[in-house]
Amino acid sequence: MFPFPSLKFKSQKSKEKFSAGLDIGAHSIKLAILKSQKDTVELCGFNIEPAELDVVPVLKKLTENNNIKTVNISVSGSGTLIRYINFPKMAEGELKQALKFEAQKHIPFSINEVDTDACVLKDNLPDNKMLILLAAVKKEFINQRMKVIEEAGLKLKIIDVDSLALVNAFNFNFPEYKTESDHRAVALLNIGATVSNLTIVEEGVPRLSRDIYIAGNSCTQKLADYLGIEFKVAENFKINELKNNPESSAKAIEAIITSLANESRIFFDYFESQSASSVSKIYLSGGGSRLFSLKDTLMGLLGVDVEYWDPLEKLTVGEALKGQETELICSQLAVAVGLALRR
């Protein structure tokens, strides 16, 4: 697995074979439990629970039912930032010292307000340069998450970033993309309730990331306004009825998908202006990605192949889970699986 940065916490090496990833979203909370063996990684437990205003009882329910004490979590949104920076080639110790001075140039917050970490993505760039990934999260946000985890009676091992957890899960399940050498890149688009995470990956390495504030709730609100119904009713319509009656709200749905496509196209154009690569395919995940007609509409608007990917593709499914409809919910587990893979 690629050694992406983890913020704030890095535990000592453990002999435990179990690892839990906890994705705390605005609409639902997802838990994935993995067991690592010599040649396989097994999914031995997962849960998805609706999020509540007070998430502590939900976390307690999830973790107590699965006998989990230590978790990896992630963050995204306005208090989270990822930057890709070309640095003069230097040793790791020198890099850490340099970042103390250089990070402020790339972060729109006071350096005292954030926790930062970084890693080298490529160390063989021209002109004796290397590509650095810099991640920063506001301390206030981290402290809030730490408090919630502590109140739930849990121990925290790693705080990651949603986008990097997605890349981790994708690289594990599709290692063939790490050896591509024909200048093709792929985009991972994870659509949650309030935020969509978009990351471009080339040869297994993330090259550009951003959060887009067009997501599942945007569609629900647009439906509510268009149909003149309450938000909760519109959410139920979106999930259970839209597929059978698309004509009733086609214009509302198309407007949201078009906005998402426009934001994505701007992002792709910027990447392609800075790189010899082009985006050849978009891989969808997240609960909001299952919106009826999203895949085909995005494909038509962007002129790029779009498909769903399975974060359980290369995992062994435990005996206790066989027969459960994991296929129906696997796209929601992408971040949680990527977190659980961080041991």
TORBA-865332 format. One line per field, with one value per residue (C-alpha): x, y, z; residue number from 1. Coordinates in steps of 0.25 Angstrom, whole numbers. Each point is the difference from the previous one (the first is absolute). Example, Ala and Ser with C-alpha at 12.3 -4.5 7.8 and 13.67 -1.06 7.14 Angstrom:
% residues 2
c1: (49|6) $
c2: (-18|14) $
c3: (31|-2) $
resi: (1|2) $
//
This chain:
% residues 343
c1: (0|5|5|-9|1|-9|-3|2|1|10|-1|11|1|-10|-1|-15|-6|-13|-2|-12|-3|-11|-6|-8|-9|-11|-11|6|11|8|8|9|8|12|8|14|6|13|-6|-14|-8|-13|-13|-5|-10|-7|-11|-8|-8|-8|8|-7|3|7|9|5|-11|1|15|-2|-11|9|13|-6|-8|13|9|9|9|9|-3|5|-8|1|-5|-3|-7|4|9|8|11|8|11|10|13|13|12|15|4|5|0|-12|6|3|-14|-7|8|-2|-15|-1|4|-6|-14|-5|2|-10|-11|-10|-1|10|10|-3|-14|3|6|8|7|7|6|8|-8|11|15|5|-6|9|9|3|-14|-10|-15|-6|-14|-3|-12|-6|-12|-5|4|-15|-6|10|-3|-15|2|10|-11|-10|9|3|-14|-3|10|9|15|5|11|0|-7|1|-7|-12|7|12|-8|-7|13|5|-12|1|15|-2|-12|6|15|1|-2|13|8|-7|10|-8|-3|-14|-6|-13|-9|-6|-13|-6|-14|-4|-12|6|14|5|15|7|14|8|9|12|8|-6|4|-10|4|-12|-11|-12|-13|-12|-12|-10|-5|-12|-6|1|-9|-10|-2|-1|-11|-7|0|-4|-12|-4|2|8|15|-3|-11|9|11|-9|-5|15|3|-12|-9|9|4|-14|-5|12|-8|-6|13|9|3|4|9|7|3|7|8|4|5|8|5|4|9|6|4|6|8|4|4|9|7|2|6|10|3|3|-12|-14|-12|-5|-10|-8|-3|-12|-2|-8|-15|-3|6|-12|-9|-8|6|12|10|-5|-3|15|5|-8|4|15|3|7|-3|-7|-2|-2|12|-1|9|-2|5|13|-5|-4|-14|-1|-9|-10|-2|-2|-15|-1|-3|14|-1|-11|7|15|1|-3|12|11|6|-2|7|11|2|-1|12|8|7) $
c2: (0|14|8|11|10|-2|12|1|-14|-12|-11|-10|-12|-11|-15|1|-5|8|14|9|11|10|10|10|6|11|-10|-14|-6|-11|-11|-10|-10|-7|-12|-1|-13|-5|1|5|12|-5|9|-6|11|12|9|12|9|13|12|7|14|-6|-11|-5|-10|-5|-2|-8|-9|-3|-3|-7|-9|-4|0|11|9|7|7|8|12|10|14|9|13|15|-2|-10|3|-8|6|-6|7|-1|1|0|-15|-2|-10|-3|8|12|-1|1|12|7|-3|9|12|-4|-5|14|4|-11|0|11|-1|4|-12|1|-4|-13|-14|-3|-13|-2|-12|-1|-5|1|2|0|12|8|11|-8|2|-8|0|2|-3|10|-2|10|-1|11|-4|4|-10|-11|3|-1|-14|-4|4|-8|-12|1|1|-12|-8|-2|1|8|-6|8|13|0|8|-6|2|-7|-12|-1|-1|-10|-9|1|-3|-13|-5|5|-1|-1|15|2|-6|8|7|6|14|-4|5|-4|9|-5|7|-3|6|1|8|14|-2|-7|-3|0|-5|-3|-12|-3|-13|-2|14|11|12|10|0|9|0|4|5|-6|-13|-9|11|10|-10|-2|15|2|-10|5|14|-5|-9|9|-11|-1|-4|-13|-4|4|-9|-11|3|1|-14|-8|6|9|-12|-4|14|8|9|7|6|-1|15|1|-12|4|14|-6|-10|11|8|-12|-3|15|0|-13|5|13|-9|-10|11|6|-13|-3|14|-3|-15|-9|-9|1|-5|-13|-5|4|-10|3|-3|5|-1|12|-7|-9|11|-4|4|6|-10|2|15|2|-8|8|13|-2|-10|-9|-14|-1|-13|-4|-8|-10|3|-15|-5|-6|-3|-13|0|-7|-12|8|10|-9|1|14|11|6|4|9|8|-2|14|6|-7|5|10|-9|-11|9|4|-14|-4|11|-9) $
c3: (0|-3|12|0|12|12|8|15|4|-3|9|3|-9|5|-2|0|-13|1|-5|0|-9|4|-10|7|-10|0|-4|5|8|-6|7|-7|8|-7|4|-7|-2|-7|-14|1|7|5|1|13|4|-5|4|-5|10|-3|6|12|5|12|-7|13|3|-15|1|13|-6|-12|7|12|-9|-7|12|-6|9|-9|-13|-12|-4|-11|-3|-12|-3|2|12|-8|-11|-9|-8|-11|0|-7|9|-1|2|14|12|8|12|-8|-6|14|3|-13|1|13|-9|-13|4|3|-14|-5|12|1|15|11|1|15|-3|-7|2|-12|-6|-13|-8|-13|-12|-10|2|-15|-6|-10|6|12|5|8|1|14|5|12|8|10|9|10|14|4|-9|5|15|-3|-6|11|10|-7|-1|15|5|-8|8|-12|-2|-13|-8|-13|-5|-15|-11|-8|-14|5|6|-13|-8|10|-2|-15|-1|8|-8|-14|1|-15|-1|8|-12|-11|-9|-11|6|4|13|7|9|13|3|13|2|14|7|1|-7|-13|1|-14|-2|-12|1|-10|1|14|5|3|-8|3|10|4|7|-8|8|-9|5|4|9|-12|-8|11|2|-15|0|12|-6|-14|5|12|10|13|0|7|-10|-11|5|1|-15|-4|6|-3|-11|-9|-9|-3|-2|-6|-9|12|4|-12|-1|15|0|-13|6|11|-8|-10|11|5|-14|-2|13|-4|-14|6|9|-11|-10|11|2|-15|-2|11|-5|-12|5|-2|8|-7|10|12|11|9|14|12|4|-9|-12|-2|-4|-12|-14|7|-7|-14|1|5|-11|-10|5|2|-11|9|4|14|8|14|7|11|13|4|-14|6|14|5|6|13|2|9|-11|-12|-4|4|-11|1|-15|3|10|-4|-7|14|7|-9|10|12|-7|-4|14|5|-9|7|10) $
resi: (1|2|3|4|5|6|7|8|9|10|11|12|13|14|15|16|17|18|19|20|21|22|23|24|25|26|27|28|29|30|31|32|33|34|35|36|37|38|39|40|41|42|43|44|45|46|47|48|49|50|51|52|53|54|55|56|57|58|59|60|61|62|63|64|65|66|67|68|69|70|71|72|73|74|75|76|77|78|79|80|81|82|83|84|85|86|87|88|89|90|91|92|93|94|95|96|97|98|99|100|101|102|103|104|105|106|107|108|109|110|111|112|113|114|115|116|117|118|119|120|121|122|123|124|125|126|127|128|129|130|131|132|133|134|135|136|137|138|139|140|141|142|143|144|145|146|147|148|149|150|151|152|153|154|155|156|157|158|159|160|161|162|163|164|165|166|167|168|169|170|171|172|173|174|175|176|177|178|179|180|181|182|183|184|185|186|187|188|189|190|191|192|193|194|195|196|197|198|199|200|201|202|203|204|205|206|207|208|209|210|211|212|213|214|215|216|217|218|219|220|221|222|223|224|225|226|227|228|229|230|231|232|233|234|235|236|237|238|239|240|241|242|243|244|245|246|247|248|249|250|251|252|253|254|255|256|257|258|259|260|261|262|263|264|265|266|267|268|269|270|271|272|273|274|275|276|277|278|279|280|281|282|283|284|285|286|287|288|289|290|291|292|293|294|295|296|297|298|299|300|301|302|303|304|305|306|307|308|309|310|311|312|313|314|315|316|317|318|319|320|321|322|323|324|325|326|327|328|329|330|331|332|333|334|335|336|337|338|339|340|341|342|343) $
//
